[in-house]
Structures are given as C-alpha cells and as structure tokens.
Amino acid sequence: ESPSKITFGTNWVAEAEHGGYYQAVADGTYEACGLDVEIKPGGPQVNNRSQLVAGKIEFLMGGNMLQPFWALQQDIPIRVVAAHFQKEPQVFLSHPGQGLDSWESLKGAKMLVGDQGFASFYQWMISEYGFSAEQRRPYTFNPAPFIADKRSVQQGYVTSEPFAVREQGGFEPNVFLLADYGFDTYSTTVEVMENTIKEHPEWVQCFVDGSAIGWTNYLYGDPTLGNQLIQKLNPEMSDAQIAFSIEQLKKYGIVDSGDAETLGIGAMSDERHKSFYDKMVKAGVVEAGLDYRAAYTLQFVNKGVGLDVKRKLLGQ
C-alpha cells in the first residue's frame, strides 16, 4: 500500500539543526516504514504551532518543554512523543580576556537577552543563580552590538551565534551552554495532537523511529543527501555554517548523549521531565500543580532504535 502523507512543520528555516529529519526524507527512511513526509519549514512569518492545533499539519518540531507545559495550562491536547535534542542548545557568549570567563562572573555583566528568553530561561537564571533583571538589555538577534562591546554577554544557539561571532568579529567567544548549568529541558521535540496518537499510532511510531535513524545517519554517516535538501530549501545556508553546526551538535552532545546513548536518539525519561517542570515552577514560568506528565508520552521512544545503525557506521 502507498505511504501515508503527513506534514512535519519545523520551527525555523531549513538548517543543520534539523538535519536528521531532512536526511530521513532524502534517503527514504520514513518511506521505508510507511510515511510520505513533507517538511514545512518555519520562520519569522510562519506559525506552524497554530497549524498543528488547527489540524493542518500532523507533526510539529517543538522548541523545548515550556510550550507543551503552557499548552497544558490552556487545555490544548498536545503531546511530545520524542526529544531529538537531549540538551537545549541555548548558550551565552562572552569576550575572552575580560574577566567574564566563568558562569559566576557573568552576574555583573550586561546581558543581551531577547523577550522570549527573558520570559523563560532568564527567569530560571534569576531564581537559580541570582542573575538580575536590571542586567538585562534587549537583544535584537544581531551580533554587532555584542561584538562592539567587550563587556557585554549575548544569548545564542551553540550551533549558530559562535560561528557568526567568529566570522564577523574575528574571535572565538567563551561559550556557556545553559544545559551544563542545570537548564535540563529536552529540546527539538516532536509534538502531535492527542487524537493523532489515538487514530494513527503507526504514523507516530514510524516518524519517531525514522527520525532516530535519520539523526544517526546525519551525525555519523554521510549527511550529503540531508544537506542537499536543506540547501535547496534555504540557498543562503553555507557549507561552512552546516559543517560548524554538525561539529557543535557532536562536540556538545546535543543530540546524542546521556539516555540517547543507550536508549536511542529521541529518548526521554519521567525524571528529566519532572526535574525541569519543578525548576520552571520555582522560577515562576509555569503554573504549579499541573499534571505535567500529560504533556508527553514515552510510548514511542526508548526502544534503542538506531543504535545498530550507529555501531555499523562507527565500525564497532
């Protein structure tokens, strides 16, 4: 029988941070388990989240676990079925040689933080580490002010902004990965509506398994097919940027570390979800008393999918 057509909406334009999904489309991995997957890129003018809730797309790439917790507060039946990033790639960057070389030292600095960041991870930095709202300056997603001001500290993504600073500023910034300081959300999740799980669990299983294999091939095999598809959809994406992003994903264990190493890419645990939920309640970002377990299901993950592929690719 012919594969079922589904659409996966991402949260940004095509980039290496989505490489595993493009790889699984390009090399036929999804098709092999019965799905014809169209990837619909996100971007500044695209709201794929509302498309998911409206039933216009079946699968959505989430950011981290905050959106599903917020959806729960509004009784929107969104479920996270896999987490392809074990670590949130959110970082802060500082200039070397300015006395801003440790996490603690950033507490006196001028922090360039966007509105979304200020409402989420920065609130956790205030509650957990004693950062202050007064330190914060608006961040416009342009690295020029940070590059010009050696005493400033800027938010970013580990796969992206350090590259922009290196290219435009000509120096290697200090990189502080929030995940390494206890911001333990999963990231780059796959979200579906509850009724999709009930009506088409086989779609969900295929997408979760196919993505695990896609990410394994993308990181440890030859990512050419995935990259060709990314660059076709986003011609501005340079080879150098893609190579840097892949290198950073591997160096920092963003996709494949911790539970993913034994349970397969996409792995999740109740413990991790509880830990992050509790931290966000403490930081005042999420309501207390939510049935946070309703925001996700472990039904489709932790089956070791892709581990055999990885061993083969690494020659083990």
C-alpha positions as CSV (number, residue, x, y, z in Angstrom):
1,E,0.0,0.0,0.0
2,S,1.2,3.5,-0.7
3,P,2.8,5.5,2.2
4,S,0.6,7.9,4.2
5,K,1.1,11.6,3.5
6,I,1.9,13.7,6.6
7,T,3.4,17.1,7.1
8,F,6.1,18.0,9.7
9,G,6.3,21.7,10.5
10,T,9.7,22.8,11.8
11,N,10.3,25.9,14.0
12,W,12.7,27.7,11.7
13,V,14.1,27.8,8.1
14,A,15.9,24.7,6.9
15,E,19.3,24.3,8.7
16,A,21.6,21.6,10.0
17,E,19.8,21.7,13.4
18,H,17.0,19.9,11.6
19,G,19.4,17.7,9.6
20,G,18.2,14.3,10.9
21,Y,14.6,14.9,9.6
22,Y,15.8,16.1,6.1
23,Q,18.2,13.1,6.0
24,A,15.3,10.6,6.7
25,V,13.2,12.2,4.0
26,A,16.0,12.3,1.5
27,D,17.3,8.8,1.9
28,G,13.9,7.1,2.1
29,T,14.0,6.1,5.8
30,Y,10.5,7.5,6.6
31,E,9.1,5.9,3.4
32,A,10.5,2.5,4.5
33,C,8.1,2.4,7.4
34,G,5.1,3.8,5.6
35,L,5.2,7.6,5.7
36,D,5.5,10.2,2.8
37,V,6.8,13.1,4.9
38,E,6.7,16.7,3.7
39,I,8.8,19.1,5.8
40,K,7.2,22.5,6.0
41,P,9.9,25.0,7.2
42,G,9.1,27.6,9.9
43,G,10.4,31.1,10.0
44,P,9.6,34.6,11.1
45,Q,6.3,34.7,9.2
46,V,5.2,31.1,9.7
47,N,3.2,29.8,12.7
48,N,3.4,26.0,12.4
49,R,2.2,25.7,16.0
50,S,-1.2,27.1,15.2
51,Q,-1.3,24.8,12.1
52,L,-0.8,21.8,14.4
53,V,-3.6,22.8,16.7
54,A,-5.9,23.5,13.7
55,G,-5.2,20.1,12.3
56,K,-3.5,21.4,9.1
57,I,-0.2,19.6,9.9
58,E,0.2,16.3,11.8
59,F,3.7,16.7,13.3
60,L,5.4,19.8,14.8
61,M,9.0,20.4,15.8
62,G,8.8,22.0,19.2
63,G,11.5,24.1,20.9
64,N,11.7,22.9,24.5
65,M,9.2,21.6,27.1
66,L,7.9,25.0,28.0
67,Q,5.4,25.3,25.1
68,P,3.8,21.9,25.9
69,F,3.5,22.9,29.6
70,W,1.9,26.2,28.5
71,A,-0.4,24.3,26.2
72,L,-1.4,22.1,29.1
73,Q,-2.3,25.2,31.1
74,Q,-4.7,26.1,28.3
75,D,-6.1,22.5,28.0
76,I,-4.7,22.1,24.4
77,P,-4.1,18.3,24.0
78,I,-0.6,18.5,22.5
79,R,1.7,15.6,23.3
80,V,5.5,15.4,23.0
81,V,6.4,11.9,21.5
82,A,10.2,12.2,21.2
83,A,13.0,14.6,22.1
84,H,15.8,14.7,19.5
85,F,18.0,17.1,21.5
86,Q,19.0,15.8,24.9
87,K,20.3,19.3,25.6
88,E,18.8,22.7,25.0
89,P,21.3,24.4,22.6
90,Q,20.8,27.8,24.3
91,V,24.1,29.5,25.2
92,F,25.5,32.8,26.4
93,L,28.6,34.1,24.8
94,S,31.2,36.4,26.4
95,H,34.5,38.0,25.2
96,P,37.7,36.2,26.3
97,G,40.2,38.2,28.4
98,Q,37.5,40.5,30.0
99,G,37.2,38.6,33.4
100,L,34.0,37.0,32.0
101,D,35.4,33.5,31.7
102,S,33.2,31.8,34.3
103,W,29.5,31.4,34.7
104,E,29.6,33.2,38.1
105,S,31.4,36.1,36.6
106,L,28.5,36.8,34.2
107,K,26.4,38.1,37.1
108,G,27.8,41.6,36.9
109,A,27.7,41.8,33.1
110,K,25.4,43.5,30.7
111,M,23.3,40.6,29.4
112,L,21.8,40.9,25.9
113,V,18.6,38.8,26.1
114,G,15.5,38.7,23.8
115,D,12.0,38.9,25.1
116,Q,11.3,35.2,24.8
117,G,14.5,34.3,26.6
118,F,13.8,36.9,29.3
119,A,10.4,35.3,29.9
120,S,11.8,31.8,30.1
121,F,15.4,30.7,30.7
122,Y,16.4,34.1,32.1
123,Q,13.7,33.8,34.9
124,W,15.4,30.5,35.8
125,M,18.8,32.1,35.9
126,I,17.3,34.7,38.3
127,S,15.7,32.1,40.6
128,E,18.6,29.5,40.4
129,Y,21.7,31.7,40.2
130,G,20.8,35.2,41.3
131,F,21.1,37.0,38.0
132,S,19.1,40.2,37.9
133,A,16.5,41.8,35.7
134,E,18.5,45.0,35.8
135,Q,21.4,43.5,34.0
136,R,19.3,42.6,31.0
137,R,19.4,44.6,27.8
138,P,17.3,43.8,24.8
139,Y,18.8,41.5,22.2
140,T,17.8,42.1,18.5
141,F,19.3,38.9,17.1
142,N,22.2,40.8,15.5
143,P,25.7,40.1,16.9
144,A,27.1,43.6,16.1
145,P,26.4,45.2,19.5
146,F,27.9,42.3,21.3
147,I,31.0,42.3,19.1
148,A,31.5,46.0,19.7
149,D,31.0,45.9,23.5
150,K,33.6,43.7,25.1
151,R,31.9,43.8,28.5
152,S,28.6,42.5,27.1
153,V,27.3,39.0,27.1
154,Q,24.9,37.7,24.4
155,Q,22.4,34.8,24.2
156,G,22.6,32.5,21.2
157,Y,22.4,28.9,19.9
158,V,25.5,26.8,20.3
159,T,25.3,25.8,16.6
160,S,24.9,29.3,15.2
161,E,25.9,32.5,17.1
162,P,29.5,31.4,17.9
163,F,30.0,30.9,14.2
164,A,28.6,34.4,13.4
165,V,30.9,36.0,16.0
166,R,33.9,34.1,14.6
167,E,33.0,35.2,11.1
168,Q,32.1,38.8,11.8
169,G,34.1,39.6,14.9
170,G,37.2,37.5,14.2
171,F,37.4,35.9,17.6
172,E,36.3,32.8,19.5
173,P,33.8,33.7,22.2
174,N,33.5,31.9,25.5
175,V,30.5,29.6,25.3
176,F,28.3,28.8,28.3
177,L,25.7,26.1,27.5
178,L,22.7,26.5,29.8
179,A,22.1,22.8,29.8
180,D,25.5,22.3,31.6
181,Y,24.3,24.6,34.4
182,G,21.1,22.7,35.1
183,F,18.6,24.0,32.5
184,D,17.6,20.4,31.8
185,T,14.8,20.7,29.4
186,Y,14.6,18.5,26.3
187,S,14.7,20.4,23.0
188,T,13.8,19.9,19.4
189,T,10.9,17.8,20.3
190,V,8.2,16.2,18.2
191,E,4.7,17.3,19.1
192,V,1.4,15.8,17.9
193,M,-2.2,16.2,18.9
194,E,-3.6,13.6,21.2
195,N,-6.1,12.3,18.6
196,T,-3.2,11.5,16.1
197,I,-1.8,9.2,18.8
198,K,-5.2,7.5,19.2
199,E,-6.1,7.3,15.5
200,H,-2.6,6.7,13.9
201,P,-0.1,5.3,16.4
202,E,1.7,3.7,13.5
203,W,2.4,7.1,11.9
204,V,3.8,8.3,15.2
205,Q,6.0,5.2,15.7
206,C,7.3,5.4,12.1
207,F,8.1,9.1,12.5
208,V,9.8,8.7,15.8
209,D,11.8,5.6,14.6
210,G,12.6,7.2,11.2
211,S,13.8,10.4,12.9
212,A,16.1,8.4,15.2
213,I,17.7,6.6,12.3
214,G,17.8,9.9,10.2
215,W,19.7,11.6,13.0
216,T,22.1,8.7,13.4
217,N,22.9,8.7,9.7
218,Y,23.2,12.5,9.6
219,L,25.6,12.7,12.5
220,Y,27.7,9.6,12.0
221,G,27.2,8.7,8.3
222,D,27.3,10.8,5.1
223,P,24.9,13.8,5.6
224,T,25.1,14.8,1.9
225,L,21.5,14.0,1.0
226,G,20.1,15.8,4.0
227,N,22.3,18.8,3.3
228,Q,21.3,19.0,-0.3
229,L,17.7,19.2,0.7
230,I,18.4,21.8,3.3
231,Q,20.3,24.0,0.8
232,K,17.6,23.5,-1.8
233,L,15.0,24.9,0.6
234,N,17.4,27.5,2.1
235,P,20.0,28.5,-0.5
236,E,21.6,31.0,1.9
237,M,22.8,28.2,4.1
238,S,26.6,27.9,3.5
239,D,28.6,24.7,3.6
240,A,30.8,26.3,6.3
241,Q,27.8,27.0,8.5
242,I,26.4,23.5,8.1
243,A,29.8,21.9,8.9
244,F,30.1,24.1,12.0
245,S,26.6,23.2,13.2
246,I,27.2,19.5,12.8
247,E,30.5,19.8,14.6
248,Q,28.9,21.6,17.5
249,L,26.0,19.2,17.8
250,K,28.5,16.4,18.2
251,K,31.0,18.3,20.4
252,Y,28.4,19.3,23.0
253,G,26.3,16.1,22.8
254,I,23.2,18.0,21.9
255,V,21.5,15.1,20.1
256,D,23.3,12.1,21.3
257,S,24.4,12.0,25.0
258,G,23.0,10.6,28.2
259,D,20.0,8.4,27.8
260,A,20.2,8.6,24.0
261,E,23.4,6.6,24.0
262,T,21.7,3.6,25.5
263,L,18.0,4.1,24.5
264,G,18.4,5.6,21.1
265,I,18.2,9.2,19.8
266,G,14.9,10.8,20.9
267,A,15.0,9.2,24.4
268,M,13.1,10.8,27.3
269,S,12.5,10.0,31.0
270,D,9.9,10.9,33.6
271,E,12.8,12.0,35.9
272,R,14.1,14.6,33.5
273,H,10.6,16.0,32.7
274,K,9.9,16.2,36.5
275,S,13.2,18.0,37.2
276,F,12.6,20.6,34.5
277,Y,9.0,21.1,35.4
278,D,9.9,21.7,39.1
279,K,12.6,24.2,38.1
280,M,10.1,26.2,35.9
281,V,7.5,26.3,38.7
282,K,10.1,27.6,41.1
283,A,11.1,30.2,38.5
284,G,7.5,31.3,38.1
285,V,7.5,30.4,34.4
286,V,5.0,27.6,34.6
287,E,1.9,27.0,36.9
288,A,2.3,24.7,39.9
289,G,0.0,21.7,40.2
290,L,-0.1,20.8,36.5
291,D,-0.4,17.2,35.5
292,Y,2.9,17.8,33.6
293,R,3.0,14.1,32.6
294,A,0.1,14.7,30.3
295,A,2.4,16.9,28.2
296,Y,4.4,13.9,26.9
297,T,4.3,10.2,26.4
298,L,7.1,7.6,26.5
299,Q,5.1,5.2,24.4
300,F,7.1,5.6,21.2
301,V,10.7,6.2,22.5
302,N,13.5,4.4,24.5
303,K,13.4,1.3,22.2
304,G,17.0,1.5,21.1
305,V,16.2,2.4,17.5
306,G,19.2,3.5,15.5
307,L,21.8,2.0,17.9
308,D,22.6,-0.8,15.4
309,V,23.0,1.8,12.6
310,K,25.4,3.8,14.8
311,R,27.5,0.8,15.6
312,K,27.8,-0.1,11.9
313,L,28.7,3.5,10.9
314,L,31.3,3.8,13.6
315,G,32.7,0.3,12.7
316,Q,32.1,-1.2,16.1
